[in-house]
Each structure stands twice: as structure tokens, then as C-alpha cells.
Amino acid sequence: MAPLFVLVISFLLLRGLGSLGVRRLSSWREAGLIAVVITFLFTGATHFTGMRHDYAVMLPGPLSDNLGIIYLTGALQIAGAVGLLVSRTRRLAGICLVVLLVAMFPGNVYAAVNEVPFRGEPPTPLWLRTPIQIFFIGMVWWTSVSKPLEQVEAPPAASPTPTRTV
């Protein structure tokens, strides 16, 4: 749940700064992009703290307790966040982060179904975890992959039909 709070609170604070005159944050989408970056830097960094063991226990079956996977996913999250900051790599980084979120979801399902605690707390139930994951995927897609509305091509205007005068 902490990543959700990081995303939502940073999103609202950044957009608030935009409304106070910070140009870069004057659109919801730009504020959302930076909030997504902050969230992935936060979650990626936690893979290198004592929480890494809690993450490792969430891995299903033969992958269980594999710290190498935890370090890899943390590094990928941090790399993806950095990639979002560079306009030339933003779209690719966004697609890669969406793929990573989908790839990590089975670990979330495993933890919820098998009641694997996280930081000594009961796991987030699957009925709540699933929409949160979809929200993260949607935020990444909206801020980095989909085209801004002003870049979406408008349908060509119908040409007027010539009128005949008799």
C-alpha cells in the first residue's frame, strides 16, 4: 500500500506546485509522470533494503527466496524510472515498466493467496491488490506510452461537395 500512497500523494503535491506556477508541473500528465518516477525510485530502492527478504518470500515455488530476482527487479524499476525522465527513452521505458508490472503480479497473487506477510503485516488482499496494480499500469501507460491529446491525429475534415449551379 505504501507505493500507492507515494504515487497519489506525490501526484497531488506535484500538481499543486504546478497550480502555484511551476511550469513543468502545470499539466496533470506531467505531474503524473514525475509522480510515477518518484514511485518507481522508491519501490526500486526498497529492493536493496531489509525489505528484500520480504519480497523474496513472495516469490512462488522454485523462485522463492531468490534475492537475485529481487535485486534485478529493483534495478529494473530504478532504470525504468530514469528512462521515463528522458524524452527519447520515455515510451520504451514505459512499455518496459508495464511489462515488469505484469511479470511481477504473479508474486503478488501468490503472496495474497498464501497469506504471506509483508513487514510483519498481513498481505494486501487480492481484491484490493488487483485494482491497485491496474492503476499503476494505467498511470505508467497514460504518462509515458499513450500520445498526448494534442498529438492524436484528428480525422480529416470532409471536403465540401461542389455545388452545381444551373
N, C-alpha and C positions, 0 to 999 in steps of 0.2 A: 504493500500500500504506500510505502514511502515514496517510490518513484512517481506514483500518481500525484501525490501532494507536491512533490518537487516540480512536476510538469505544470500543474494547474496554478500553483502559487507564483512560480516564475513567469508564466504566461501572463497572468493578470498584472503582476508588478511591472513587467516589461511594457505591456500595453499602456499601463498607467503613465510610465515615463514617456511613452510616445504621445500621449494626450497632453503632457506637460511641455512638449516641444522637441523631444529627441527625435529628429527626423527619421533615423534608421528604424525606429520602432513605431512609426506613425500608422502602420497598417497592421491589422490583426495577423496577417500571414507572416510578415517579417518578425513580429514579436513571437509568434508561434515557432518559427524556425529557430530562433535563439533559445527559446524555452526547451525545444527538443534537444538542441545541442547540450544545454546545461544538464538535462535529464540523463542523456547517454554518457556524458562525462562523469556524472555522479554514480550511475549504476555500474559503469565500466570500472571505475576506481574501486568500488566495493569488492570486486572480484580479486583484489590484491590485498585485502584486509583479512582480519579474523573471520569475516563472513564467508570466506571462500569455502570453509568446511561445511557451512550450512548449505551453500549452493551445491557442493559435491554430493551431499546426501540426497539431493533432489533428483539426481541423475538415475534413470531407470536401469534395472538389470545389470548387464556386464559393464556398463559405463559408470556405475555407482562408485563414488569416492575418487573419481579420476580428476585430480587437480589440474592436469594438463588441459583438459577441456574447459575448466573454469577460467584458467589464465587466458586461453585462446579466445573465449567468448568475451572476456573483459577487454582484451586488447582490440578485438574487432569492434566492440561498442565505442571505444575511445577513438579508434581510427575512423569509424563512420561519422562520429561527431565532428572530428576535424575536417573530414571530407565535405560535410554539409556547409562548412564555413567558406569553402572555395567555390565560386560560381561555376567554374569549369568542371568540377567533380561532384557538384551537389546532386544532380539527378542520379548518377551511378551510386553514390553513397547512400542516397535514399532507398534505391531499389535493394541494395545490399543489406541495409538495416531492416527492411521489410522481410527479406528472406531470412535474416538472422532471427527476427522475432517469431516468425513461423516455425523455424527449426528448433527454437528453444521452448516452444509451447508444450511439446510432449513432457518435458521435465516439470512444467507447472501442473499439467494434468496428473502426472504420476504423484507429485507431492500432495495435491489436493485429495486424490482418491485414496492414497495410502496414509493420509494424515501425518505427513512428515512435518515436524515443527520447524519454524524458522526463527532463529534468535530466541529460542525458548518459548515462542508463542505458537498457538495453533495455526495451521495453514489457512490461507485465504480460501474460502470455499470456491469450488469450480464455477458455480452460478454467478459469482462476482468476478472471479479471475478472468473468465472468458470475455465479458464486455470490456474490461479494462484493457486486455490485450488488443482487442479490436480497435479500441480508442487510440492506443499507441500507434498501431499500424495506420489508422486513418490520419493521425496527426503527421506522421512521417510522410505519408503519401501526399497530403494536402500541401505541406510546406516545402517539399523538395522534388516531387516527381510530377505532379499534375501541373499543367500550364496555368499561369495566372489568367484571370478572366480577360484582361486586356490583350492577351496573346492568342486567345482562342479565335480561330478564324470565323468570321461571320459568314453566313450563307450569302452567296452572290445575290445582289438585288435583281429582281426580274426586270428585264428590259421592256420598256413600254412598246406596246404593239403599235405599229404605224396605223394611222387613221387615213382612210381614203376619203377624199372629197369628191363629190360628184358634180 
